[in-house]
Amino acid sequence: MHIALAGNIGAGKTYATYLLSKALGYEAAYEDDQTNPFLMDFYDDMVRWAFPMQIYLLNKRLETTLAIQRSGRDYVQDRTLYEDAEVFAPVLRDMDILPAREYEVYRALFEKIASLVRPPDLLVYLRASVPTLVEQILARGRPYEENISLEYLRRLNKAYECWYENYARGPKMAIPMDELHGREDGPALLVDYVVRRVVTLF
């Protein structure tokens, strides 16, 4: 079983990955921001670094996805192969951050890669409003996220909604993170939602 978590910056994917992997006894595949050589540069100058950032992330997502699929073990994955190409890149293009010709090259490469891997057995979309995202981004205090604009988060949220509604690669579910945010039983409810959905897939 391969469960992949999707959601905007600050939606809670890493913590949810931890919770679900522990509850289900699955391996966890985390997004490794610490080793990303473009992350700080990207947030300092998005126009200059958008294309290398997207290529780097595509390579890392492919590497992670292949490792999961070749392992033969059950996994919970923090962020999917598809989000960078189908959410982030189009937003960067529409904001004139990623030039059209670079976007086309990147998108063609993504389509080839996506055709070679299996989609996750279950996509879990962590749906959160911009105020909730901002609160969680500020709470975790990552320096490179200090310059993220509200407009960028709003555009990403809108793109995520469209992407999720049109996602047809396999089973999916959305979790209302605003309703769970700040609740003592929030983590337990999140696990319960996903476990109930997983049971239906067997």
C-alpha positions as CSV (number, residue, x, y, z in Angstrom):
1,M,0.0,0.0,0.0
2,H,1.3,3.4,-1.0
3,I,-0.4,6.4,0.6
4,A,0.7,9.8,-0.7
5,L,-0.1,13.0,1.1
6,A,-0.7,16.2,-0.9
7,G,-1.3,19.7,0.2
8,N,-0.1,23.3,0.2
9,I,2.9,24.7,2.1
10,G,2.0,24.5,5.8
11,A,-0.9,22.1,5.4
12,G,0.7,19.6,7.8
13,K,1.9,16.9,5.5
14,T,5.1,16.0,7.4
15,Y,3.3,15.6,10.7
16,A,0.5,13.6,9.1
17,T,3.0,11.3,7.4
18,Y,4.5,10.7,10.9
19,L,1.1,10.0,12.5
20,L,-0.1,7.7,9.7
21,S,3.1,5.7,9.4
22,K,3.1,5.1,13.1
23,A,-0.6,4.2,13.3
24,L,-0.5,1.9,10.3
25,G,3.0,0.4,10.8
26,Y,4.1,1.7,7.4
27,E,7.4,3.1,6.3
28,A,7.6,7.0,6.0
29,A,9.1,8.8,3.1
30,Y,9.6,12.5,4.1
31,E,10.3,15.5,1.9
32,D,13.9,16.5,2.6
33,D,14.1,20.3,2.6
34,Q,17.4,20.3,4.4
35,T,19.4,19.0,1.5
36,N,17.7,21.0,-1.2
37,P,20.5,23.3,-2.6
38,F,18.0,25.6,-4.3
39,L,15.5,26.3,-1.6
40,M,16.9,29.4,0.0
41,D,17.9,30.8,-3.4
42,F,14.4,30.2,-4.8
43,Y,12.6,32.1,-2.0
44,D,15.2,34.9,-2.3
45,D,14.8,35.2,-6.1
46,M,12.0,33.1,-7.5
47,V,12.4,34.2,-11.1
48,R,16.1,33.3,-11.3
49,W,15.7,29.9,-9.6
50,A,12.3,28.6,-10.5
51,F,13.4,26.3,-13.3
52,P,16.4,24.6,-11.5
53,M,14.2,24.3,-8.4
54,Q,11.5,22.5,-10.3
55,I,13.9,20.2,-12.1
56,Y,15.6,19.3,-8.8
57,L,12.3,18.5,-7.1
58,L,11.1,16.4,-10.1
59,N,14.3,14.3,-9.8
60,K,13.9,13.9,-6.1
61,R,10.2,13.0,-6.3
62,L,11.0,10.4,-9.0
63,E,13.8,9.0,-6.9
64,T,11.5,8.6,-3.9
65,T,8.6,7.2,-5.8
66,L,10.8,4.5,-7.5
67,A,12.4,3.6,-4.1
68,I,8.9,3.1,-2.6
69,Q,7.7,1.0,-5.6
70,R,10.8,-1.1,-5.7
71,S,10.9,-1.8,-1.9
72,G,7.8,-4.0,-1.8
73,R,6.9,-2.4,1.6
74,D,3.9,-0.2,2.7
75,Y,4.7,3.5,2.6
76,V,3.2,6.9,3.6
77,Q,4.8,9.6,1.4
78,D,5.1,13.3,2.2
79,R,4.1,15.0,-1.1
80,T,3.5,13.4,-4.4
81,L,5.3,13.3,-7.7
82,Y,2.4,15.2,-9.3
83,E,2.1,18.4,-7.3
84,D,5.2,20.2,-8.4
85,A,4.2,19.8,-12.1
86,E,0.5,20.1,-11.8
87,V,0.1,22.7,-9.1
88,F,3.3,24.7,-8.4
89,A,4.7,25.0,-11.9
90,P,1.5,26.3,-13.5
91,V,1.1,28.8,-10.7
92,L,4.7,30.0,-11.2
93,R,4.0,30.2,-14.9
94,D,0.9,32.2,-14.4
95,M,2.7,34.6,-12.1
96,D,5.4,35.1,-14.8
97,I,8.0,33.6,-12.5
98,L,8.6,30.5,-14.7
99,P,9.0,31.5,-18.4
100,A,6.6,29.7,-20.8
101,R,9.4,27.9,-22.8
102,E,11.0,26.6,-19.6
103,Y,7.6,25.5,-18.3
104,E,7.0,23.6,-21.6
105,V,10.3,21.8,-21.4
106,Y,9.7,20.9,-17.7
107,R,6.2,19.8,-18.3
108,A,7.2,17.5,-21.2
109,L,9.8,15.9,-19.0
110,F,7.3,15.4,-16.3
111,E,4.7,13.8,-18.6
112,K,7.4,11.2,-19.7
113,I,8.3,10.5,-16.1
114,A,4.7,10.2,-14.9
115,S,4.0,7.6,-17.6
116,L,6.7,5.3,-16.2
117,V,5.6,5.1,-12.6
118,R,2.5,3.8,-10.8
119,P,0.3,6.3,-9.1
120,P,-0.2,5.9,-5.3
121,D,-2.9,3.5,-4.1
122,L,-4.5,6.4,-2.2
123,L,-4.0,10.1,-2.5
124,V,-4.8,12.1,0.7
125,Y,-5.3,15.8,0.2
126,L,-4.9,17.9,3.3
127,R,-7.2,20.8,2.5
128,A,-6.4,24.0,4.6
129,S,-7.4,27.6,4.3
130,V,-4.8,30.3,3.9
131,P,-5.1,31.6,7.5
132,T,-4.5,28.0,8.8
133,L,-1.5,27.7,6.4
134,V,0.0,31.0,7.6
135,E,-0.5,30.1,11.2
136,Q,1.3,26.8,10.8
137,I,4.1,28.3,8.6
138,L,4.8,30.9,11.3
139,A,4.7,28.3,14.1
140,R,7.4,26.2,12.5
141,G,9.6,29.2,12.0
142,R,11.6,28.1,8.9
143,P,13.7,31.1,7.8
144,Y,13.4,30.5,4.1
145,E,9.6,30.6,4.4
146,E,9.5,34.1,5.8
147,N,9.1,35.7,2.4
148,I,6.3,33.6,1.1
149,S,3.5,36.0,0.0
150,L,-0.2,35.6,0.8
151,E,-0.9,35.9,-2.9
152,Y,1.4,32.9,-3.7
153,L,-0.4,30.8,-1.0
154,R,-3.8,31.9,-2.3
155,R,-2.9,31.0,-5.9
156,L,-1.5,27.6,-4.8
157,N,-4.7,26.9,-2.8
158,K,-6.9,27.6,-5.8
159,A,-4.7,25.4,-8.0
160,Y,-4.7,22.6,-5.4
161,E,-8.5,22.6,-5.4
162,C,-8.7,22.4,-9.2
163,W,-6.0,19.7,-9.2
164,Y,-7.7,17.6,-6.6
165,E,-11.1,17.8,-8.3
166,N,-9.6,16.6,-11.6
167,Y,-7.2,14.0,-10.1
168,A,-8.2,10.7,-11.7
169,R,-5.1,8.5,-11.3
170,G,-6.6,6.4,-8.5
171,P,-8.5,6.5,-5.2
172,K,-8.5,9.9,-3.3
173,M,-9.8,11.6,-0.3
174,A,-9.7,15.1,1.2
175,I,-9.2,15.9,4.9
176,P,-10.6,19.3,6.3
177,M,-7.6,20.5,8.1
178,D,-9.3,23.7,9.3
179,E,-11.7,21.5,11.3
180,L,-8.9,19.6,13.0
181,H,-6.6,22.5,13.5
182,G,-6.0,23.2,17.2
183,R,-8.2,20.3,18.4
184,E,-6.7,18.0,21.0
185,D,-8.3,15.0,19.1
186,G,-7.2,16.4,15.7
187,P,-4.4,13.9,15.1
188,A,-6.6,10.9,16.1
189,L,-9.4,12.1,13.9
190,L,-7.0,12.5,10.9
191,V,-5.7,8.9,11.4
192,D,-9.3,7.6,11.8
193,Y,-10.4,9.3,8.5
194,V,-7.5,7.7,6.6
195,V,-7.7,4.3,8.2
196,R,-11.4,4.1,7.3
197,R,-10.7,4.9,3.7
198,V,-7.8,2.5,3.5
199,V,-10.0,-0.4,4.7
200,T,-12.3,0.1,1.7
201,L,-9.4,-0.5,-0.7
202,F,-8.7,-4.1,0.4
